[in-house]
């Protein structure tokens, strides 16, 4: 299929063109009518060059390309919103009647009980329990529900994940957050919850992108921060970057940006951890090269001794 360009804008507001060789482009025609008469609306449609549905063709195609699907794509996840509007109930058929099903969507804390809750959810996903047996917070969370849906075998194939959200400092109140009183979950605490799942299930993960938006709902007049509580995006994320995140042994590259990919102001504190992962990967490669060199030398030495005999 021919390549094509799409128009966009860079951070300076200048027009740029991006090549899209992996996307099919077409249009659908929709008959419309207004005060001026009948007309046809054209809607631009973008489709992936290869649709994942092709994996259902037969076992050979599935076995060949399933790893390609999960290892070459960047999977993007926003944060959970625990409100009933964003984490709505499900109508389940029970006999001839429907039953409303909505488990609690709230994430666990970071005490002993929270650790037990995370271990339980990891076990539930690994063992592919019946959907109603899945912990409520994992049931509603987009990332954990995705891991449950694809299963542990495919979760291990993931190479690149992106988490996007606001590093939440404020406490939700009507005059700050609006009528529903609930914002999306905090990116920082969500990362702390996700890391054990990544370690246990996403064992092939090599790149992690974090889009960390600053909290704009902080109101120091009506809602002053308690002493000792995190006051900035850096206060929340730095401890996670310097401790929990570094425990992901498979990770080779960390990328930290703001709402858009070129926004780095205020995120310079992440550079140390980004460099730490780069150095760890560099040392790993050097160790592998040294091991391979030793094997080759031993092989050559063994061949020389045999020839001498």
C-alpha positions in Angstrom: 0.0 0.0 0.0 1.3 3.5 -0.7 2.5 5.7 2.1 0.7 9.0 2.9 1.3 12.1 5.0 -1.0 13.5 7.6 -0.8 17.2 8.7 -0.2 18.3 12.2 1.6 21.0 14.2 4.8 20.9 16.1 5.5 22.6 19.5 6.2 25.9 17.7 2.8 25.9 16.0 4.3 25.2 12.6 2.7 22.8 10.1 4.4 19.4 9.9 3.8 16.3 7.9 4.0 12.8 9.3 4.4 9.7 7.2 2.0 6.9 8.0 3.0 3.8 6.1 1.3 1.4 8.5 -2.2 2.9 8.2 -4.9 2.5 5.6 -6.9 5.5 4.7 -10.4 5.6 3.2 -13.7 7.5 3.5 -17.3 6.6 4.1 -20.2 8.4 2.6 -23.2 9.4 4.8 -26.3 11.0 3.3 -27.3 14.2 5.1 -30.1 16.8 4.9 -30.2 20.4 6.1 -32.1 23.6 5.3 -30.1 23.9 2.1 -31.1 20.5 0.8 -29.5 17.1 0.6 -25.7 16.6 0.7 -23.2 13.8 1.3 -20.9 13.9 4.4 -17.4 12.3 3.8 -15.8 10.9 6.9 -12.1 10.2 6.9 -11.3 6.7 8.2 -7.9 5.5 9.4 -7.4 1.7 9.9 -4.3 -0.3 10.8 -2.5 -1.9 7.9 -2.9 -5.3 9.7 -6.0 -5.8 11.8 -5.6 -8.0 14.9 -8.7 -9.9 13.7 -6.4 -11.7 11.2 -5.1 -13.7 14.2 -8.3 -15.7 14.2 -7.7 -17.0 10.7 -5.9 -20.2 11.8 -3.5 -21.5 14.4 -0.4 -21.1 12.2 -1.1 -17.4 11.7 -1.9 -16.9 15.3 1.3 -18.6 16.5 3.4 -16.6 14.0 2.0 -13.1 14.6 0.7 -13.0 18.2 4.2 -12.1 19.5 4.4 -9.4 16.8 1.1 -7.9 18.0 2.2 -7.5 21.6 5.9 -6.9 21.2 5.8 -4.1 18.5 3.0 -1.9 19.8 2.9 0.7 22.5 -0.1 0.1 24.8 -1.5 3.3 26.3 -3.4 3.4 29.6 -5.1 6.3 31.3 -6.0 6.3 35.0 -9.1 4.9 36.5 -12.0 7.1 37.5 -13.9 5.5 40.4 -17.1 7.5 39.8 -20.2 5.6 38.8 -20.2 7.5 35.5 -16.7 6.3 34.5 -16.7 3.0 36.3 -20.3 2.0 35.6 -22.2 -1.1 36.7 -22.7 -4.0 34.4 -26.0 -5.8 33.8 -25.5 -9.6 34.1 -28.0 -12.1 33.1 -29.0 -14.4 36.0 -31.6 -16.9 34.9 -34.3 -14.9 33.2 -33.5 -11.7 35.0 -30.7 -9.2 34.9 -28.6 -8.4 38.0 -26.6 -5.2 38.5 -22.9 -5.9 39.1 -20.5 -3.2 40.3 -17.7 -4.2 42.6 -15.8 -1.5 44.5 -13.4 0.3 42.2 -11.1 1.8 44.8 -7.4 0.9 44.8 -5.8 -0.5 48.0 -3.4 1.4 50.2 0.2 0.6 50.9 -0.1 -1.1 54.2 0.0 -4.9 54.9 -3.6 -5.2 53.8 -2.9 -3.4 50.6 0.0 -5.7 49.9 -2.3 -8.7 50.4 -4.9 -7.2 48.1 -2.3 -6.7 45.3 -1.0 -10.3 45.8 -4.5 -11.6 45.5 -5.2 -9.7 42.3 -2.0 -10.9 40.8 -3.0 -14.4 41.6 -6.5 -13.9 40.1 -5.1 -12.6 36.8 -2.4 -15.3 36.7 -5.0 -18.1 37.3 -7.6 -16.4 35.0 -10.4 -16.7 37.6 -14.1 -16.1 36.6 -14.6 -12.4 35.9 -16.9 -11.9 39.0 -14.2 -13.3 41.2 -11.8 -10.6 40.1 -11.1 -7.9 42.7 -13.2 -4.9 42.1 -10.3 -2.4 41.7 -8.7 -4.7 39.1 -12.1 -5.2 37.4 -12.4 -1.4 36.8 -8.8 -0.5 36.2 -8.0 -0.3 32.5 -4.4 -1.7 32.8 -5.2 -4.5 35.1 -8.4 -5.4 33.2 -6.3 -5.5 30.0 -3.8 -7.9 31.7 -6.7 -10.1 32.8 -8.2 -10.1 29.3 -5.0 -11.0 27.4 -3.8 -13.5 30.0 -0.4 -13.9 31.6 1.2 -15.5 28.5 0.5 -12.5 26.3 1.3 -10.1 29.2 4.8 -11.5 29.2 5.1 -10.5 25.5 4.5 -6.8 26.2 7.5 -4.6 25.3 6.3 -1.0 25.6 3.6 0.5 27.9 2.5 4.1 28.4 0.8 5.4 31.6 -0.8 8.8 31.4 -2.4 10.8 34.2 -2.3 13.7 36.6 0.0 13.6 39.7 -2.8 14.4 42.0 -2.0 16.6 45.0 -5.4 18.0 45.9 -8.3 16.3 47.7 -11.5 16.2 45.6 -14.2 18.7 46.7 -17.2 20.1 44.9 -15.8 23.6 44.5 -12.6 22.1 43.0 -13.6 19.1 41.0 -17.2 19.7 40.0 -20.5 18.0 40.7 -19.2 14.4 40.5 -16.5 15.1 43.2 -14.2 12.4 41.8 -11.1 13.0 39.6 -9.1 10.3 37.9 -6.9 8.3 40.2 -3.5 9.8 41.0 -0.7 8.7 38.7 1.8 8.3 41.5 -0.2 5.9 43.6 -1.4 4.0 40.5 2.2 3.4 39.5 3.0 2.1 42.9 0.1 -0.3 42.6 1.1 -1.3 39.0 4.7 -2.1 39.6 4.2 -5.5 41.4 2.0 -6.6 38.5 4.6 -5.5 35.9 7.3 -7.4 37.8 5.2 -10.6 38.1 3.3 -10.6 34.8 5.0 -8.2 32.3 8.4 -10.0 32.4 9.4 -8.9 28.9 8.7 -5.2 29.3 11.6 -3.1 28.0 10.3 0.4 27.7 8.0 2.4 30.0 6.7 5.8 29.1 5.1 8.0 31.8 3.1 11.0 30.8 2.9 12.9 34.1 0.5 15.9 34.1 0.8 18.5 36.8 -2.1 19.0 39.2 -3.8 22.3 38.3 -6.5 22.0 41.0 -4.4 22.8 44.0 -6.0 25.6 46.0 -3.7 26.8 48.8 -6.3 29.2 50.2 -9.4 26.9 50.5 -7.5 23.6 50.8 -4.0 24.2 52.3 -1.7 21.1 52.1 -0.9 19.3 55.4 2.7 19.6 56.6 4.8 16.8 55.3 2.5 15.9 52.5 3.7 16.0 48.9 3.4 19.5 47.4 4.7 19.0 43.9 4.8 16.5 41.1 8.5 15.9 41.9 7.7 15.1 45.6 5.3 12.4 44.5 7.3 10.8 41.7 10.9 11.0 42.8 10.7 8.4 45.5 8.9 6.0 43.1 11.5 6.6 40.4 14.4 6.1 42.8 13.1 2.9 44.5 10.1 0.9 43.2 10.6 1.6 39.5 14.2 0.4 39.6 13.0 -3.0 40.8 11.6 -3.8 37.3 14.6 -6.0 36.2 13.5 -6.3 32.5 13.2 -2.5 31.9 15.8 -1.1 29.6 14.4 2.4 28.9 12.4 5.0 30.8 10.7 8.0 29.2 9.1 10.7 31.3 7.2 13.6 29.6 4.3 15.9 30.5 0.9 16.1 28.8 2.7 16.1 25.4 5.9 14.3 24.3 8.0 17.4 24.0 7.0 18.8 27.5 9.9 18.3 29.9 9.9 21.4 32.0 9.6 20.5 35.7 10.5 16.8 35.0 14.3 17.2 35.1 14.3 15.2 38.4 13.6 12.1 36.3 16.8 12.4 34.3 18.8 10.6 37.0 16.6 7.5 36.9 16.4 7.6 33.1 20.3 7.6 33.0 20.3 4.8 35.7 18.3 2.5 33.4 20.5 3.4 30.4 23.6 2.5 32.4 22.2 -0.7 33.7 21.3 -1.8 30.1 24.8 -0.8 28.9 26.4 -2.9 31.7 24.2 -5.8 30.8 25.2 -5.7 27.2 28.9 -5.5 28.2 28.5 -8.5 30.5 26.8 -10.5 27.7 29.7 -9.6 25.3 32.2 -10.6 27.9 30.5 -13.9 28.5 30.3 -14.6 24.8 34.0 -13.7 24.4 34.9 -16.1 27.2 32.9 -18.9 25.6 34.6 -18.3 22.2 38.0 -18.4 23.9 37.2 -21.6 25.8 36.0 -23.1 22.5 39.2 -22.1 20.7 41.4 -23.4 23.6 39.5 -26.7 23.6 40.0 -27.1 19.9 43.7 -26.4 20.2 44.2 -29.0 22.9 42.4 -31.6 20.8 44.6 -30.9 17.8 47.7 -31.2 20.0 46.7 -34.6 21.2 
